[in-house]
Amino acid sequence: MATIKKAKAKDAEKILPLFSELNNPYLTREDWQRLFQPHWDDSQDYCGYVMYDGDQAVGFLGLLFSQRIIHGKEARFCNVSSWVVKEKYRRQSLYLLLPVLELHNHTITILTCSADTYLITKKLGFRDLEFGQRVILPIPCFPALISPNSIMINDPEIEKTLKGVPLKIFRDHQGLKCFHVMINSPQGVCYLVVSRTHKKRFPFAHIHYISNHQIFMSHISRVSGRLCWRMKVVALLVDERLLLGGEVIPSIYFNLPHPRVYKSDTWKSEEVDTLYSEYQVLNL
């Protein structure tokens, strides 16, 4: 029988060959290597669990730990990433997840479920987080109507504008493959954290964080074309839950293949998002 151990940075060379099982053409060895680096919580000395058969790594479940501030309180999160097990050992896959359930002081998120993962997590008490996304289609830009200064992307001036929780989020996600976007308006600013991803070989901009919902809803239709052009994507993606029931025109709703799930003794679904996760580390 295989054995389960905590995975540490020194185990990366043994684990990295497993990721070929996932057949993701957009991720390189360097991308996967980032799963073994601490990004948001240096107090943890491990980055997941590894399944060994003798000295050979035959399974891995990655964990991304973070410390956040929600409603003025410290919140600890653990995002489950890259659950991969060689076919011969898949009946033992659950042993990689069971130790994670002991993290009672963490909110656990699984944001990229497969059919099997979803069924397992629901039996283990995980709750549904998100069922669908909305594709926000770009409207052509008209320079006379939209100022070039209405959008800043990865601009040093963004940090100078932010304070409080948005500033912490900005600084925590520096150095990762995500975009920091600022929408400027007469009513104020809206800060976005966005990753560039691919769906059916087409590039999309996936919005993970919206600092000001009112400004976003008021301006996103007008600036969507410029944002898509600047990021070289065909459309924007945003979790339906983040829109708070608002409607963006033009846009299209679609169901996720399998719902995102989470487990928490402290926070409700509206207080959980896709930040501090594999989306930013792996640029999913």
Secondary structure as UniProt FT lines:
FT   STRAND          3..6
FT   HELIX           9..11
FT   HELIX           12..15
FT   HELIX           16..22
FT   TURN            25..26
FT   HELIX           29..33
FT   HELIX           34..36
FT   TURN            42..43
FT   STRAND          48..53
FT   TURN            54..55
FT   STRAND          56..70
FT   TURN            71..72
FT   STRAND          73..85
FT   HELIX           87..92
FT   HELIX           94..97
FT   HELIX           98..102
FT   TURN            104..105
FT   STRAND          107..110
FT   HELIX           115..123
FT   TURN            124..125
FT   STRAND          127..136
FT   TURN            143..145
FT   HELIX           148..150
FT   STRAND          151..153
FT   HELIX           157..161
FT   HELIX           164..172
FT   TURN            173..175
FT   STRAND          179..185
FT   TURN            186..187
FT   STRAND          188..199
FT   TURN            200..201
FT   STRAND          202..210
FT   HELIX           213..231
FT   STRAND          235..239
FT   HELIX           240..243
FT   TURN            244..245
FT   STRAND          251..263
FT   HELIX           269..271
FT   HELIX           278..281
FT   TURN            282..283
//
